[in-house]
Amino acid sequence: RKLDKWYVIDDGQKESVPIDWTIHLRRKPMKTDPKHTLNANIKFALSHIKEEGVLLFIEDDEYYAPQYVETMTQRMISKPFTGIIRSRYYHLPSMSYFVHNTTNHASLAQTMIPTSYFKRLELLLPGSPFVDLRIWEDAQKNYRDQCLLFHDSPKAIYVGMKGMPGRTGIGSGHSGKFGRHDREFLKLKEWMPSDHVYYERILQNGGR
């Protein structure tokens, strides 16, 4: 299954090259921007998305398996608030990995919400960049029958990649001070049997 439209929010110091099949929205960096601009970018995106349906958050430095979109959107009719729990994290520079035991919320990078939730989401944006916690707390309190949190086991369809090139991310996972060392990329190969080579190349090329 394909998403109807791909919105790309670009607030980098240098504008990225637009991809033909995406809707490229440029939010120019401002001196008043906070250190982490996630919430500002979400607010900017919401003002441009007019379609009805569901919004699937995609982060550009995470790993999404080929069946990720299909798996998530299969649930959208009855459970428009969908997310993956027990996130798999992989810190590339240190070759270490960790599986979270969280079961009551999903990270934003693996969350889907209905577009009918946009107005309520705008009210949740002010505050810390951990807006995913606020989304799931609110959704499970007010829309519990429309929520689905599941673990993508045994086959991973998402891996939170940490320590990647670019702006430093939020959360403890980006420090690399966690998890187990992955000798010879065995865990990376288990989680992404066909795509692990791309991350190995990034590491071999010094993070590029």
Secondary structure, 3 states (H helix, E strand, C coil): CCCCCCEEEECCCCCCCCCCCCEEEECCCCCCCCCCCHHHHHHHHHCCCCCCCEEECCCCCCEECCCHHHHHHCCCCCCCEEEECCCEEEECCCCEEEECCCCCCCCHHHEEEEHHHHHHHHHHCCCCCCHHHHHHHHHHHHCHHHEEEECCCCCCCEEEEECCCCCCCCCHHHHCCCCEECHHHHHHHHHCCCCHHHHHHHHHCCCC
